[in-house]
Amino acid sequence: MESIKIERTRKTPDVTFNAETGKMQIEGKSIPENSIEFYKPLVDWLDEYGKSPQESTEVNIKLEYFNTSSSKCILDVFKKLESIYKDDNNVIINWYYEEDDEDMLEAGEDYQSILKIPFKMIEMEE
């Protein structure tokens, strides 16, 4: 299975989904013109990955900012990961936020309360 690597732009995050290691990362800003178009390949990829996931899947989310339409699409990504987790696979989402960024902490906590999947909040020093 091919991995996904999308370079960061001014409006989209850096994305790395590695099927061989089970490590995934989304980092940067997420304010794409069309969030559905940007995130759909990731959701489709997770559909395929979920058929034969690694023993352990680790997802690192390091977002500086995301808009409302991205938040829905990110939830779609998390729901796919939740589905993989519910099939008896190890999945963890590491949600990184800067120490003074209450909004990003709350966003992570909101996702954590919606999903039935291990979530780890990680404070980063600036």
Disulfide bonds with the S-S distance in Angstrom:
none
